[in-house]
């Protein structure tokens, strides 16, 4: 992924991001109903590829872009840095959930992933991204997130 300076004034397709979130909700739901860690591994690998390599080769991004194009959905410009921050938050939650699952603490993993799924569902249905709003709050307070 290009460095942060390339994204300072950049925007992404918010519609594609919402479809991406819908696929994430589906995969988290599959994990919650099956407790099969493979869904967490898929999500973690995809988030990692999307954040640190390129969203152009992220399988879920490819699928969501295909669906947006196939359904001929309208492009909705969205702040790229807010979405990158949200992806980091999501990746962190997924990694911690997987570690708790591997420690046989499935209930704790569920307690982390149910709110995550609800947040993603709100992103899909209401265009309300919790991590994006938190990023915007930090930005308004002149707090710059450097670890991304």
C-alpha positions as CSV (number, residue, x, y, z in Angstrom):
1,X,0.0,0.0,0.0
2,X,1.4,3.4,-0.8
3,X,2.4,5.6,2.0
4,X,0.1,7.8,4.0
5,X,1.0,11.0,2.1
6,X,-0.5,9.6,-1.1
7,X,-3.9,9.3,0.7
8,X,-4.0,12.7,2.4
9,X,-6.5,14.1,-0.2
10,X,-7.6,10.8,-1.5
11,X,-11.0,9.3,-1.6
12,X,-12.3,5.8,-2.1
13,X,-15.5,4.4,-3.4
14,X,-17.8,4.4,-0.4
15,X,-20.3,2.1,-2.1
16,X,-17.6,-0.5,-2.7
17,X,-16.5,-0.2,1.0
18,X,-20.1,-0.8,2.1
19,X,-20.3,-3.9,0.0
20,X,-17.0,-5.0,1.4
21,X,-18.4,-4.5,4.9
22,X,-21.4,-6.6,3.9
23,X,-19.2,-9.5,3.0
24,X,-17.3,-9.0,6.3
25,X,-20.6,-9.2,8.2
26,X,-21.4,-12.4,6.3
27,X,-18.1,-14.0,7.2
28,X,-18.2,-12.9,10.8
29,X,-21.7,-14.3,11.0
30,X,-20.5,-17.6,9.5
31,X,-17.9,-17.8,12.3
32,X,-20.4,-16.9,15.0
33,X,-22.7,-19.7,13.9
34,X,-20.1,-22.3,13.2
35,X,-17.2,-21.3,15.5
36,X,-14.9,-22.4,12.7
37,X,-11.7,-20.3,12.9
38,X,-11.2,-20.5,9.1
39,X,-13.5,-17.5,8.7
40,X,-11.3,-15.5,11.1
41,X,-8.2,-16.5,9.2
42,X,-9.8,-15.5,5.9
43,X,-10.8,-12.1,7.3
44,X,-7.4,-11.5,8.9
45,X,-5.6,-12.4,5.7
46,X,-7.8,-10.2,3.6
47,X,-7.6,-7.2,5.9
48,X,-3.8,-7.7,6.0
49,X,-3.6,-7.8,2.2
50,X,-6.0,-4.8,1.8
51,X,-4.1,-2.7,4.3
52,X,-0.4,-3.6,3.8
53,X,-0.2,-4.8,0.2
54,X,-2.9,-3.5,-2.0
55,X,-6.7,-3.4,-2.0
56,X,-6.5,-4.3,-5.7
57,X,-5.5,-7.9,-4.8
58,X,-7.6,-8.3,-1.7
59,X,-10.1,-11.1,-2.5
60,X,-13.0,-9.5,-0.7
61,X,-12.2,-6.1,-2.3
62,X,-12.2,-7.8,-5.7
63,X,-15.5,-9.5,-5.0
64,X,-17.1,-6.2,-3.7
65,X,-15.8,-4.2,-6.7
66,X,-17.3,-6.9,-9.0
67,X,-20.6,-6.7,-7.3
68,X,-20.7,-2.9,-7.4
69,X,-20.0,-3.0,-11.1
70,X,-22.4,-5.8,-11.8
71,X,-25.2,-4.0,-10.0
72,X,-24.2,-0.7,-11.5
73,X,-24.2,1.0,-8.1
74,X,-23.4,4.7,-7.8
75,X,-20.0,5.8,-6.6
76,X,-20.0,7.5,-3.2
77,X,-16.7,9.3,-2.5
78,X,-15.4,8.6,1.0
79,X,-12.3,9.7,2.9
80,X,-9.6,7.1,2.3
81,X,-7.7,7.8,5.5
82,X,-10.8,7.2,7.6
83,X,-11.4,3.9,5.9
84,X,-7.7,2.9,6.3
85,X,-8.0,3.7,10.1
86,X,-11.2,1.7,10.3
87,X,-9.5,-1.3,8.5
88,X,-6.7,-1.2,11.1
89,X,-9.2,-1.2,13.9
90,X,-11.0,-4.1,12.3
91,X,-7.8,-6.1,11.8
92,X,-6.8,-5.6,15.4
93,X,-10.2,-6.8,16.6
94,X,-10.0,-9.8,14.4
95,X,-6.5,-10.8,15.5
96,X,-7.4,-10.4,19.2
97,X,-10.6,-12.5,18.6
98,X,-8.6,-15.2,16.9
99,X,-6.1,-15.3,19.7
100,X,-8.8,-15.6,22.3
101,X,-10.5,-18.3,20.2
102,X,-7.2,-20.2,20.0
103,X,-6.9,-19.9,23.8
104,X,-10.3,-21.7,24.1
105,X,-12.0,-18.4,25.1
106,X,-14.8,-18.6,22.5
107,X,-17.1,-16.5,24.6
108,X,-14.6,-13.6,24.7
109,X,-14.1,-13.9,21.0
110,X,-17.9,-13.7,20.6
111,X,-18.1,-10.7,22.9
112,X,-15.6,-8.9,20.6
113,X,-17.1,-10.0,17.3
114,X,-20.8,-9.4,17.9
115,X,-20.3,-5.7,18.3
116,X,-17.9,-5.7,15.4
117,X,-20.5,-7.4,13.2
118,X,-23.1,-4.9,14.4
119,X,-20.8,-1.9,13.6
120,X,-20.1,-3.3,10.1
121,X,-23.9,-3.9,9.6
122,X,-24.5,-0.3,10.5
123,X,-21.9,0.7,8.0
124,X,-23.7,-1.4,5.3
125,X,-27.3,-0.3,6.1
126,X,-26.9,3.3,7.5
127,X,-23.5,4.4,6.2
128,X,-22.4,4.8,9.8
129,X,-18.8,3.7,10.4
130,X,-17.8,3.9,14.0
131,X,-14.0,3.8,13.4
132,X,-14.4,6.5,10.7
133,X,-16.3,8.7,13.1
134,X,-13.6,8.1,15.8
135,X,-10.9,9.0,13.2
136,X,-12.8,12.2,12.3
137,X,-13.1,13.0,16.0
138,X,-9.3,12.6,16.4
139,X,-8.7,14.7,13.4
140,X,-10.9,17.5,14.7
141,X,-8.9,17.5,18.0
142,X,-5.7,17.7,15.9
143,X,-4.6,14.3,17.0
144,X,-2.7,12.6,14.2
145,X,-2.5,8.8,14.1
146,X,1.1,8.0,13.1
147,X,1.2,4.2,13.5
148,X,-0.9,3.5,10.4
